[in-house]
Amino acid sequence: MTDIKITIIDRQGVKHEVDAPTDMNMNLMEIVRSYELAPEGTIGICGGMAMCASCQCYVLSDHELPEMGYDEDLMLSEAFNVKENSRLGCQIFINESLDGLQIELAPES
């Protein structure tokens, strides 16, 4: 099992450095939920289907991420508090190349 380090700034501005497994096909939204970094029912409401934007985050580091898919792009076009570095956490799958990733959770809409 290989873990990577990810820094997540929660909605209160608190920085958390967490270990994220690369061998479980988890996405960033699931990591946030597993560490309880957002209150229950406020993140991943749609279950990771890119249909609610509750897992929107701002990517702060210069990591090369997979290109945004159609569903993610469409959902972010309708979301609140969107910035140029916005992504949906449910669409970012954990792998070795994301070691050191830094994100901030977007405000609750």
Biopython code that builds the backbone (N, CA, C, O; Angstrom):
import numpy as np
from Bio.PDB.StructureBuilder import StructureBuilder

atoms = [
    (1, "MET", "N", (0.849, -1.185, 0.000)),
    (1, "MET", "CA", (0.000, 0.000, 0.000)),
    (1, "MET", "C", (0.889, 1.241, 0.000)),
    (1, "MET", "O", (1.812, 1.353, 0.807)),
    (2, "THR", "N", (0.607, 2.158, -0.898)),
    (2, "THR", "CA", (1.349, 3.403, -0.978)),
    (2, "THR", "C", (0.440, 4.555, -0.604)),
    (2, "THR", "O", (-0.630, 4.726, -1.188)),
    (3, "ASP", "N", (0.864, 5.342, 0.369)),
    (3, "ASP", "CA", (0.122, 6.534, 0.752)),
    (3, "ASP", "C", (0.866, 7.756, 0.263)),
    (3, "ASP", "O", (2.094, 7.763, 0.179)),
    (4, "ILE", "N", (0.109, 8.790, -0.058)),
    (4, "ILE", "CA", (0.684, 10.084, -0.403)),
    (4, "ILE", "C", (0.190, 11.102, 0.617)),
    (4, "ILE", "O", (-0.780, 10.856, 1.333)),
    (5, "LYS", "N", (0.854, 12.231, 0.675)),
    (5, "LYS", "CA", (0.462, 13.326, 1.562)),
    (5, "LYS", "C", (-0.323, 14.360, 0.757)),
    (5, "LYS", "O", (0.087, 14.760, -0.333)),
    (6, "ILE", "N", (-1.454, 14.781, 1.312)),
    (6, "ILE", "CA", (-2.267, 15.834, 0.712)),
    (6, "ILE", "C", (-2.579, 16.847, 1.804)),
    (6, "ILE", "O", (-2.906, 16.473, 2.930)),
    (7, "THR", "N", (-2.478, 18.123, 1.473)),
    (7, "THR", "CA", (-2.840, 19.180, 2.414)),
    (7, "THR", "C", (-4.209, 19.708, 2.029)),
    (7, "THR", "O", (-4.440, 20.122, 0.893)),
    (8, "ILE", "N", (-5.118, 19.685, 3.003)),
    (8, "ILE", "CA", (-6.491, 20.134, 2.786)),
    (8, "ILE", "C", (-6.798, 21.244, 3.774)),
    (8, "ILE", "O", (-6.665, 21.064, 4.984)),
    (9, "ILE", "N", (-7.212, 22.394, 3.253)),
    (9, "ILE", "CA", (-7.660, 23.491, 4.111)),
    (9, "ILE", "C", (-9.177, 23.400, 4.177)),
    (9, "ILE", "O", (-9.863, 23.511, 3.161)),
    (10, "ASP", "N", (-9.695, 23.197, 5.392)),
    (10, "ASP", "CA", (-11.143, 23.026, 5.537)),
    (10, "ASP", "C", (-11.868, 24.363, 5.425)),
    (10, "ASP", "O", (-11.238, 25.399, 5.215)),
    (11, "ARG", "N", (-13.176, 24.339, 5.564)),
    (11, "ARG", "CA", (-13.994, 25.543, 5.375)),
    (11, "ARG", "C", (-13.852, 26.559, 6.509)),
    (11, "ARG", "O", (-14.345, 27.681, 6.404)),
    (12, "GLN", "N", (-13.185, 26.169, 7.579)),
    (12, "GLN", "CA", (-12.894, 27.107, 8.666)),
    (12, "GLN", "C", (-11.478, 27.673, 8.548)),
    (12, "GLN", "O", (-11.050, 28.461, 9.391)),
    (13, "GLY", "N", (-10.751, 27.270, 7.498)),
    (13, "GLY", "CA", (-9.403, 27.761, 7.273)),
    (13, "GLY", "C", (-8.315, 26.969, 7.977)),
    (13, "GLY", "O", (-7.156, 27.386, 7.991)),
    (14, "VAL", "N", (-8.675, 25.828, 8.563)),
    (14, "VAL", "CA", (-7.709, 24.985, 9.266)),
    (14, "VAL", "C", (-7.032, 24.060, 8.258)),
    (14, "VAL", "O", (-7.695, 23.411, 7.450)),
    (15, "LYS", "N", (-5.699, 24.011, 8.319)),
    (15, "LYS", "CA", (-4.900, 23.190, 7.407)),
    (15, "LYS", "C", (-4.692, 21.802, 8.007)),
    (15, "LYS", "O", (-4.312, 21.669, 9.171)),
    (16, "HIS", "N", (-4.946, 20.772, 7.202)),
    (16, "HIS", "CA", (-4.770, 19.374, 7.613)),
    (16, "HIS", "C", (-3.855, 18.682, 6.613)),
    (16, "HIS", "O", (-4.093, 18.751, 5.407)),
    (17, "GLU", "N", (-2.805, 18.013, 7.104)),
    (17, "GLU", "CA", (-1.985, 17.183, 6.228)),
    (17, "GLU", "C", (-2.422, 15.750, 6.466)),
    (17, "GLU", "O", (-2.296, 15.230, 7.574)),
    (18, "VAL", "N", (-2.935, 15.112, 5.425)),
    (18, "VAL", "CA", (-3.504, 13.775, 5.565)),
    (18, "VAL", "C", (-2.764, 12.782, 4.680)),
    (18, "VAL", "O", (-2.125, 13.148, 3.694)),
    (19, "ASP", "N", (-2.871, 11.521, 5.063)),
    (19, "ASP", "CA", (-2.358, 10.424, 4.245)),
    (19, "ASP", "C", (-3.501, 9.917, 3.379)),
    (19, "ASP", "O", (-4.607, 9.693, 3.871)),
    (20, "ALA", "N", (-3.237, 9.736, 2.102)),
    (20, "ALA", "CA", (-4.244, 9.246, 1.169)),
    (20, "ALA", "C", (-3.717, 8.008, 0.463)),
    (20, "ALA", "O", (-2.656, 8.056, -0.159)),
    (21, "PRO", "N", (-4.447, 6.896, 0.551)),
    (21, "PRO", "CA", (-3.996, 5.667, -0.104)),
    (21, "PRO", "C", (-4.164, 5.744, -1.618)),
    (21, "PRO", "O", (-5.160, 6.266, -2.120)),
    (22, "THR", "N", (-3.181, 5.222, -2.332)),
    (22, "THR", "CA", (-3.240, 5.245, -3.798)),
    (22, "THR", "C", (-3.750, 3.930, -4.374)),
    (22, "THR", "O", (-3.929, 3.818, -5.587)),
    (23, "ASP", "N", (-3.985, 2.946, -3.533)),
    (23, "ASP", "CA", (-4.359, 1.623, -4.031)),
    (23, "ASP", "C", (-5.830, 1.269, -3.783)),
    (23, "ASP", "O", (-6.205, 0.099, -3.859)),
    (24, "MET", "N", (-6.660, 2.269, -3.489)),
    (24, "MET", "CA", (-8.062, 1.982, -3.171)),
    (24, "MET", "C", (-9.030, 2.668, -4.129)),
    (24, "MET", "O", (-10.239, 2.640, -3.900)),
    (25, "ASN", "N", (-8.522, 3.284, -5.202)),
    (25, "ASN", "CA", (-9.353, 3.973, -6.188)),
    (25, "ASN", "C", (-10.268, 5.024, -5.547)),
    (25, "ASN", "O", (-11.418, 5.192, -5.952)),
    (26, "MET", "N", (-9.733, 5.726, -4.540)),
    (26, "MET", "CA", (-10.510, 6.773, -3.868)),
    (26, "MET", "C", (-10.342, 8.098, -4.606)),
    (26, "MET", "O", (-9.359, 8.321, -5.312)),
    (27, "ASN", "N", (-11.323, 8.961, -4.421)),
    (27, "ASN", "CA", (-11.202, 10.305, -4.959)),
    (27, "ASN", "C", (-11.028, 11.294, -3.802)),
    (27, "ASN", "O", (-11.146, 10.924, -2.634)),
    (28, "LEU", "N", (-10.750, 12.534, -4.139)),
    (28, "LEU", "CA", (-10.472, 13.555, -3.130)),
    (28, "LEU", "C", (-11.665, 13.784, -2.203)),
    (28, "LEU", "O", (-11.481, 13.969, -1.000)),
    (29, "MET", "N", (-12.868, 13.775, -2.736)),
    (29, "MET", "CA", (-14.072, 13.943, -1.915)),
    (29, "MET", "C", (-14.153, 12.842, -0.854)),
    (29, "MET", "O", (-14.498, 13.109, 0.297)),
    (30, "GLU", "N", (-13.837, 11.618, -1.241)),
    (30, "GLU", "CA", (-13.885, 10.509, -0.283)),
    (30, "GLU", "C", (-12.817, 10.660, 0.794)),
    (30, "GLU", "O", (-13.048, 10.277, 1.941)),
    (31, "ILE", "N", (-11.661, 11.205, 0.453)),
    (31, "ILE", "CA", (-10.616, 11.457, 1.449)),
    (31, "ILE", "C", (-11.119, 12.484, 2.466)),
    (31, "ILE", "O", (-10.966, 12.292, 3.672)),
    (32, "VAL", "N", (-11.718, 13.573, 1.979)),
    (32, "VAL", "CA", (-12.255, 14.603, 2.881)),
    (32, "VAL", "C", (-13.294, 13.992, 3.810)),
    (32, "VAL", "O", (-13.295, 14.275, 5.008)),
    (33, "ARG", "N", (-14.167, 13.167, 3.279)),
    (33, "ARG", "CA", (-15.202, 12.521, 4.101)),
    (33, "ARG", "C", (-14.587, 11.548, 5.101)),
    (33, "ARG", "O", (-15.019, 11.491, 6.253)),
    (34, "SER", "N", (-13.589, 10.786, 4.678)),
    (34, "SER", "CA", (-13.016, 9.784, 5.589)),
    (34, "SER", "C", (-12.293, 10.428, 6.765)),
    (34, "SER", "O", (-12.232, 9.845, 7.847)),
    (35, "TYR", "N", (-11.749, 11.615, 6.567)),
    (35, "TYR", "CA", (-11.091, 12.333, 7.666)),
    (35, "TYR", "C", (-12.049, 13.295, 8.388)),
    (35, "TYR", "O", (-11.648, 14.011, 9.304)),
    (36, "GLU", "N", (-13.316, 13.297, 7.961)),
    (36, "GLU", "CA", (-14.356, 14.139, 8.567)),
    (36, "GLU", "C", (-13.927, 15.616, 8.606)),
    (36, "GLU", "O", (-14.029, 16.277, 9.639)),
    (37, "LEU", "N", (-13.448, 16.116, 7.463)),
    (37, "LEU", "CA", (-12.984, 17.496, 7.363)),
    (37, "LEU", "C", (-14.096, 18.460, 6.955)),
    (37, "LEU", "O", (-13.863, 19.661, 6.820)),
    (38, "ALA", "N", (-15.291, 17.937, 6.761)),
    (38, "ALA", "CA", (-16.479, 18.748, 6.500)),
    (38, "ALA", "C", (-17.637, 18.064, 7.222)),
    (38, "ALA", "O", (-17.684, 16.836, 7.288)),
    (39, "PRO", "N", (-18.572, 18.847, 7.764)),
    (39, "PRO", "CA", (-19.700, 18.232, 8.477)),
    (39, "PRO", "C", (-20.480, 17.256, 7.594)),
    (39, "PRO", "O", (-20.631, 17.468, 6.391)),
    (40, "GLU", "N", (-20.963, 16.199, 8.209)),
    (40, "GLU", "CA", (-21.757, 15.185, 7.507)),
    (40, "GLU", "C", (-22.897, 15.860, 6.748)),
    (40, "GLU", "O", (-23.573, 16.739, 7.283)),
    (41, "GLY", "N", (-23.104, 15.448, 5.515)),
    (41, "GLY", "CA", (-24.190, 15.992, 4.709)),
    (41, "GLY", "C", (-23.861, 17.292, 4.001)),
    (41, "GLY", "O", (-24.744, 17.896, 3.391)),
    (42, "THR", "N", (-22.594, 17.747, 4.067)),
    (42, "THR", "CA", (-22.236, 18.999, 3.395)),
    (42, "THR", "C", (-21.246, 18.789, 2.263)),
    (42, "THR", "O", (-20.905, 19.736, 1.554)),
    (43, "ILE", "N", (-20.785, 17.571, 2.086)),
    (43, "ILE", "CA", (-19.833, 17.296, 0.999)),
    (43, "ILE", "C", (-20.150, 15.927, 0.408)),
    (43, "ILE", "O", (-20.404, 14.963, 1.130)),
    (44, "GLY", "N", (-20.129, 15.864, -0.906)),
    (44, "GLY", "CA", (-20.419, 14.600, -1.579)),
    (44, "GLY", "C", (-21.882, 14.206, -1.513)),
    (44, "GLY", "O", (-22.206, 13.022, -1.428)),
    (45, "ILE", "N", (-22.759, 15.180, -1.549)),
    (45, "ILE", "CA", (-24.194, 14.932, -1.404)),
    (45, "ILE", "C", (-24.710, 14.004, -2.503)),
    (45, "ILE", "O", (-25.578, 13.169, -2.249)),
    (46, "CYS", "N", (-24.188, 14.141, -3.714)),
    (46, "CYS", "CA", (-24.658, 13.309, -4.833)),
    (46, "CYS", "C", (-23.950, 11.959, -4.889)),
    (46, "CYS", "O", (-24.231, 11.149, -5.772)),
    (47, "GLY", "N", (-23.039, 11.712, -3.956)),
    (47, "GLY", "CA", (-22.330, 10.439, -3.933)),
    (47, "GLY", "C", (-21.168, 10.361, -4.906)),
    (47, "GLY", "O", (-20.686, 9.269, -5.209)),
    (48, "GLY", "N", (-20.715, 11.496, -5.396)),
    (48, "GLY", "CA", (-19.548, 11.493, -6.277)),
    (48, "GLY", "C", (-19.880, 11.369, -7.747)),
    (48, "GLY", "O", (-19.062, 10.886, -8.530)),
    (49, "MET", "N", (-21.074, 11.799, -8.134)),
    (49, "MET", "CA", (-21.514, 11.673, -9.522)),
    (49, "MET", "C", (-21.370, 12.970, -10.327)),
    (49, "MET", "O", (-21.886, 13.058, -11.441)),
    (50, "ALA", "N", (-20.677, 13.979, -9.780)),
    (50, "ALA", "CA", (-20.488, 15.288, -10.436)),
    (50, "ALA", "C", (-21.828, 15.959, -10.714)),
    (50, "ALA", "O", (-22.022, 16.569, -11.765)),
    (51, "MET", "N", (-22.762, 15.837, -9.746)),
    (51, "MET", "CA", (-24.096, 16.387, -9.941)),
    (51, "MET", "C", (-24.500, 17.423, -8.894)),
    (51, "MET", "O", (-25.644, 17.876, -8.902)),
    (52, "CYS", "N", (-23.586, 17.816, -7.984)),
    (52, "CYS", "CA", (-24.034, 18.748, -6.942)),
    (52, "CYS", "C", (-23.029, 19.840, -6.596)),
    (52, "CYS", "O", (-23.434, 20.858, -6.034)),
    (53, "ALA", "N", (-21.788, 19.690, -6.889)),
    (53, "ALA", "CA", (-20.720, 20.664, -6.596)),
    (53, "ALA", "C", (-20.478, 20.880, -5.104)),
    (53, "ALA", "O", (-19.798, 21.837, -4.734)),
    (54, "SER", "N", (-21.015, 20.020, -4.239)),
    (54, "SER", "CA", (-20.757, 20.178, -2.802)),
    (54, "SER", "C", (-19.308, 19.862, -2.441)),
    (54, "SER", "O", (-18.852, 20.228, -1.358)),
    (55, "CYS", "N", (-18.583, 19.192, -3.327)),
    (55, "CYS", "CA", (-17.179, 18.849, -3.068)),
    (55, "CYS", "C", (-16.220, 19.772, -3.816)),
    (55, "CYS", "O", (-15.038, 19.461, -3.964)),
    (56, "GLN", "N", (-16.739, 20.920, -4.290)),
    (56, "GLN", "CA", (-15.876, 21.859, -5.014)),
    (56, "GLN", "C", (-14.687, 22.259, -4.145)),
    (56, "GLN", "O", (-14.833, 22.522, -2.952)),
    (57, "CYS", "N", (-13.528, 22.299, -4.757)),
    (57, "CYS", "CA", (-12.327, 22.715, -4.043)),
    (57, "CYS", "C", (-11.481, 23.570, -4.969)),
    (57, "CYS", "O", (-11.658, 23.570, -6.187)),
    (58, "TYR", "N", (-10.562, 24.294, -4.360)),
    (58, "TYR", "CA", (-9.620, 25.123, -5.101)),
    (58, "TYR", "C", (-8.259, 24.444, -5.041)),
    (58, "TYR", "O", (-7.746, 24.176, -3.954)),
    (59, "VAL", "N", (-7.681, 24.168, -6.181)),
    (59, "VAL", "CA", (-6.374, 23.523, -6.250)),
    (59, "VAL", "C", (-5.315, 24.613, -6.097)),
    (59, "VAL", "O", (-5.213, 25.511, -6.933)),
    (60, "LEU", "N", (-4.524, 24.528, -5.018)),
    (60, "LEU", "CA", (-3.545, 25.562, -4.694)),
    (60, "LEU", "C", (-2.144, 25.241, -5.194)),
    (60, "LEU", "O", (-1.331, 26.149, -5.371)),
    (61, "SER", "N", (-1.851, 23.977, -5.422)),
    (61, "SER", "CA", (-0.519, 23.576, -5.878)),
    (61, "SER", "C", (-0.507, 23.464, -7.407)),
    (61, "SER", "O", (-1.549, 23.540, -8.060)),
    (62, "ASP", "N", (0.684, 23.283, -7.953)),
    (62, "ASP", "CA", (0.860, 23.251, -9.409)),
    (62, "ASP", "C", (0.814, 21.835, -9.987)),
    (62, "ASP", "O", (1.461, 21.559, -10.998)),
    (63, "HIS", "N", (0.070, 20.955, -9.365)),
    (63, "HIS", "CA", (0.013, 19.576, -9.863)),
    (63, "HIS", "C", (-0.723, 19.509, -11.198)),
    (63, "HIS", "O", (-1.685, 20.238, -11.441)),
    (64, "GLU", "N", (-0.244, 18.621, -12.043)),
    (64, "GLU", "CA", (-0.896, 18.347, -13.317)),
    (64, "GLU", "C", (-2.070, 17.412, -13.032)),
    (64, "GLU", "O", (-1.879, 16.260, -12.644)),
    (65, "LEU", "N", (-3.280, 17.920, -13.227)),
    (65, "LEU", "CA", (-4.478, 17.121, -12.975)),
    (65, "LEU", "C", (-5.066, 16.653, -14.300)),
    (65, "LEU", "O", (-4.835, 17.268, -15.341)),
    (66, "PRO", "N", (-5.827, 15.561, -14.258)),
    (66, "PRO", "CA", (-6.501, 15.131, -15.486)),
    (66, "PRO", "C", (-7.408, 16.255, -15.998)),
    (66, "PRO", "O", (-7.931, 17.047, -15.214)),
    (67, "GLU", "N", (-7.581, 16.313, -17.292)),
    (67, "GLU", "CA", (-8.440, 17.335, -17.874)),
    (67, "GLU", "C", (-9.866, 17.175, -17.349)),
    (67, "GLU", "O", (-10.340, 16.063, -17.120)),
    (68, "MET", "N", (-10.531, 18.302, -17.168)),
    (68, "MET", "CA", (-11.890, 18.302, -16.671)),
    (68, "MET", "C", (-12.821, 17.663, -17.699)),
    (68, "MET", "O", (-12.776, 17.986, -18.886)),
    (69, "GLY", "N", (-13.665, 16.754, -17.218)),
    (69, "GLY", "CA", (-14.632, 16.112, -18.096)),
    (69, "GLY", "C", (-15.860, 16.992, -18.314)),
    (69, "GLY", "O", (-16.031, 18.016, -17.653)),
    (70, "TYR", "N", (-16.699, 16.582, -19.239)),
    (70, "TYR", "CA", (-17.896, 17.355, -19.590)),
    (70, "TYR", "C", (-18.812, 17.585, -18.388)),
    (70, "TYR", "O", (-19.259, 18.709, -18.156)),
    (71, "ASP", "N", (-19.096, 16.520, -17.618)),
    (71, "ASP", "CA", (-20.012, 16.641, -16.473)),
    (71, "ASP", "C", (-19.466, 17.582, -15.411)),
    (71, "ASP", "O", (-20.210, 18.382, -14.843)),
    (72, "GLU", "N", (-18.172, 17.488, -15.144)),
    (72, "GLU", "CA", (-17.557, 18.366, -14.147)),
    (72, "GLU", "C", (-17.602, 19.819, -14.618)),
    (72, "GLU", "O", (-17.947, 20.712, -13.844)),
    (73, "ASP", "N", (-17.261, 20.052, -15.854)),
    (73, "ASP", "CA", (-17.277, 21.396, -16.411)),
    (73, "ASP", "C", (-18.687, 21.986, -16.360)),
    (73, "ASP", "O", (-18.859, 23.150, -15.998)),
    (74, "LEU", "N", (-19.683, 21.201, -16.716)),
    (74, "LEU", "CA", (-21.073, 21.644, -16.697)),
    (74, "LEU", "C", (-21.523, 21.977, -15.275)),
    (74, "LEU", "O", (-22.179, 22.995, -15.051)),
    (75, "MET", "N", (-21.172, 21.124, -14.321)),
    (75, "MET", "CA", (-21.582, 21.363, -12.929)),
    (75, "MET", "C", (-20.927, 22.623, -12.387)),
    (75, "MET", "O", (-21.587, 23.413, -11.711)),
    (76, "LEU", "N", (-19.653, 22.828, -12.664)),
    (76, "LEU", "CA", (-18.968, 24.027, -12.176)),
    (76, "LEU", "C", (-19.504, 25.294, -12.840)),
    (76, "LEU", "O", (-19.436, 26.372, -12.249)),
    (77, "SER", "N", (-20.033, 25.182, -14.054)),
    (77, "SER", "CA", (-20.593, 26.364, -14.717)),
    (77, "SER", "C", (-21.858, 26.847, -14.017)),
    (77, "SER", "O", (-22.275, 27.989, -14.212)),
    (78, "GLU", "N", (-22.475, 25.983, -13.197)),
    (78, "GLU", "CA", (-23.699, 26.332, -12.479)),
    (78, "GLU", "C", (-23.469, 26.522, -10.983)),
    (78, "GLU", "O", (-24.400, 26.877, -10.259)),
    (79, "ALA", "N", (-22.262, 26.295, -10.517)),
    (79, "ALA", "CA", (-21.973, 26.336, -9.072)),
    (79, "ALA", "C", (-21.676, 27.754, -8.602)),
    (79, "ALA", "O", (-21.424, 28.654, -9.404)),
    (80, "PHE", "N", (-21.711, 27.933, -7.287)),
    (80, "PHE", "CA", (-21.364, 29.210, -6.661)),
    (80, "PHE", "C", (-19.888, 29.212, -6.276)),
    (80, "PHE", "O", (-19.280, 28.147, -6.173)),
    (81, "ASN", "N", (-19.310, 30.379, -6.065)),
    (81, "ASN", "CA", (-17.938, 30.551, -5.570)),
    (81, "ASN", "C", (-16.889, 29.892, -6.462)),
    (81, "ASN", "O", (-15.844, 29.468, -5.969)),
    (82, "VAL", "N", (-17.147, 29.800, -7.757)),
    (82, "VAL", "CA", (-16.218, 29.158, -8.683)),
    (82, "VAL", "C", (-15.057, 30.114, -8.999)),
    (82, "VAL", "O", (-15.256, 31.306, -9.235)),
    (83, "LYS", "N", (-13.854, 29.558, -8.995)),
    (83, "LYS", "CA", (-12.645, 30.294, -9.353)),
    (83, "LYS", "C", (-11.956, 29.561, -10.501)),
    (83, "LYS", "O", (-12.375, 28.471, -10.892)),
    (84, "GLU", "N", (-10.896, 30.168, -11.037)),
    (84, "GLU", "CA", (-10.163, 29.530, -12.136)),
    (84, "GLU", "C", (-9.568, 28.189, -11.737)),
    (84, "GLU", "O", (-9.398, 27.310, -12.582)),
    (85, "ASN", "N", (-9.248, 28.023, -10.445)),
    (85, "ASN", "CA", (-8.630, 26.787, -9.980)),
    (85, "ASN", "C", (-9.635, 25.834, -9.329)),
    (85, "ASN", "O", (-9.239, 24.926, -8.599)),
    (86, "SER", "N", (-10.933, 26.034, -9.587)),
    (86, "SER", "CA", (-11.970, 25.155, -9.030)),
    (86, "SER", "C", (-11.982, 23.800, -9.728)),
    (86, "SER", "O", (-11.819, 23.702, -10.944)),
    (87, "ARG", "N", (-12.175, 22.780, -8.937)),
    (87, "ARG", "CA", (-12.398, 21.414, -9.431)),
    (87, "ARG", "C", (-13.378, 20.733, -8.487)),
    (87, "ARG", "O", (-13.571, 21.181, -7.356)),
    (88, "LEU", "N", (-13.992, 19.661, -8.947)),
    (88, "LEU", "CA", (-14.825, 18.831, -8.081)),
    (88, "LEU", "C", (-13.952, 17.727, -7.510)),
    (88, "LEU", "O", (-13.316, 16.980, -8.253)),
    (89, "GLY", "N", (-13.925, 17.630, -6.197)),
    (89, "GLY", "CA", (-13.097, 16.626, -5.532)),
    (89, "GLY", "C", (-13.445, 15.207, -5.939)),
    (89, "GLY", "O", (-12.577, 14.334, -5.951)),
    (90, "CYS", "N", (-14.710, 14.966, -6.272)),
    (90, "CYS", "CA", (-15.125, 13.615, -6.658)),
    (90, "CYS", "C", (-14.561, 13.191, -8.003)),
    (90, "CYS", "O", (-14.620, 12.013, -8.355)),
    (91, "GLN", "N", (-14.020, 14.127, -8.752)),
    (91, "GLN", "CA", (-13.467, 13.822, -10.074)),
    (91, "GLN", "C", (-11.945, 13.765, -10.085)),
    (91, "GLN", "O", (-11.335, 13.584, -11.139)),
    (92, "ILE", "N", (-11.328, 13.919, -8.906)),
    (92, "ILE", "CA", (-9.871, 13.847, -8.793)),
    (92, "ILE", "C", (-9.522, 12.562, -8.045)),
    (92, "ILE", "O", (-9.671, 12.484, -6.826)),
    (93, "PHE", "N", (-9.061, 11.568, -8.778)),
    (93, "PHE", "CA", (-8.748, 10.274, -8.175)),
    (93, "PHE", "C", (-7.313, 10.257, -7.670)),
    (93, "PHE", "O", (-6.399, 10.771, -8.316)),
    (94, "ILE", "N", (-7.140, 9.661, -6.512)),
    (94, "ILE", "CA", (-5.857, 9.655, -5.811)),
    (94, "ILE", "C", (-4.878, 8.716, -6.512)),
    (94, "ILE", "O", (-5.177, 7.543, -6.735)),
    (95, "ASN", "N", (-3.706, 9.247, -6.855)),
    (95, "ASN", "CA", (-2.627, 8.440, -7.404)),
    (95, "ASN", "C", (-1.299, 9.061, -6.980)),
    (95, "ASN", "O", (-1.268, 10.153, -6.412)),
    (96, "GLU", "N", (-0.211, 8.363, -7.258)),
    (96, "GLU", "CA", (1.112, 8.780, -6.807)),
    (96, "GLU", "C", (1.506, 10.178, -7.286)),
    (96, "GLU", "O", (2.239, 10.885, -6.595)),
    (97, "SER", "N", (1.026, 10.577, -8.455)),
    (97, "SER", "CA", (1.418, 11.880, -9.002)),
    (97, "SER", "C", (0.838, 13.050, -8.210)),
    (97, "SER", "O", (1.250, 14.193, -8.411)),
    (98, "LEU", "N", (-0.102, 12.783, -7.323)),
    (98, "LEU", "CA", (-0.724, 13.848, -6.528)),
    (98, "LEU", "C", (-0.051, 14.050, -5.171)),
    (98, "LEU", "O", (-0.545, 14.814, -4.342)),
    (99, "ASP", "N", (1.070, 13.370, -4.941)),
    (99, "ASP", "CA", (1.779, 13.544, -3.673)),
    (99, "ASP", "C", (2.123, 15.020, -3.482)),
    (99, "ASP", "O", (2.720, 15.643, -4.360)),
    (100, "GLY", "N", (1.744, 15.574, -2.335)),
    (100, "GLY", "CA", (2.006, 16.980, -2.040)),
    (100, "GLY", "C", (0.905, 17.924, -2.498)),
    (100, "GLY", "O", (1.029, 19.138, -2.336)),
    (101, "LEU", "N", (-0.170, 17.390, -3.067)),
    (101, "LEU", "CA", (-1.289, 18.218, -3.528)),
    (101, "LEU", "C", (-1.796, 19.092, -2.389)),
    (101, "LEU", "O", (-1.873, 18.650, -1.243)),
    (102, "GLN", "N", (-2.138, 20.319, -2.708)),
    (102, "GLN", "CA", (-2.712, 21.253, -1.736)),
    (102, "GLN", "C", (-4.023, 21.781, -2.275)),
    (102, "GLN", "O", (-4.080, 22.312, -3.384)),
    (103, "ILE", "N", (-5.087, 21.635, -1.483)),
    (103, "ILE", "CA", (-6.393, 22.127, -1.899)),
    (103, "ILE", "C", (-7.066, 22.858, -0.753)),
    (103, "ILE", "O", (-6.713, 22.685, 0.414)),
    (104, "GLU", "N", (-8.035, 23.669, -1.108)),
    (104, "GLU", "CA", (-8.885, 24.339, -0.131)),
    (104, "GLU", "C", (-10.317, 24.042, -0.481)),
    (104, "GLU", "O", (-10.702, 24.166, -1.644)),
    (105, "LEU", "N", (-11.126, 23.651, 0.496)),
    (105, "LEU", "CA", (-12.524, 23.389, 0.250)),
    (105, "LEU", "C", (-13.243, 24.705, -0.017)),
    (105, "LEU", "O", (-13.048, 25.683, 0.704)),
    (106, "ALA", "N", (-14.071, 24.724, -1.052)),
    (106, "ALA", "CA", (-14.849, 25.924, -1.368)),
    (106, "ALA", "C", (-15.913, 26.113, -0.289)),
    (106, "ALA", "O", (-16.324, 25.150, 0.359)),
    (107, "PRO", "N", (-16.360, 27.361, -0.097)),
    (107, "PRO", "CA", (-17.417, 27.591, 0.900)),
    (107, "PRO", "C", (-18.670, 26.788, 0.561)),
    (107, "PRO", "O", (-18.935, 26.483, -0.602)),
    (108, "GLU", "N", (-19.425, 26.456, 1.590)),
    (108, "GLU", "CA", (-20.665, 25.745, 1.389)),
    (108, "GLU", "C", (-21.642, 26.669, 0.676)),
    (108, "GLU", "O", (-21.788, 27.828, 1.065)),
    (109, "SER", "N", (-22.320, 26.170, -0.373)),
    (109, "SER", "CA", (-23.232, 27.041, -1.124)),
    (109, "SER", "C", (-24.602, 27.053, -0.498)),
    (109, "SER", "O", (-25.502, 27.731, -0.994)),
]
sb = StructureBuilder()
sb.init_structure("model")
sb.init_model(0)
sb.init_chain("A")
sb.init_seg("    ")
for serial, (resi, resn, name, xyz) in enumerate(atoms, 1):
    if name == "N":
        sb.init_residue(resn, " ", resi, " ")
    sb.init_atom(name, np.array(xyz, "f"), 0.0, 1.0, " ", f" {name:<3s}", serial, name[0])
structure = sb.get_structure()
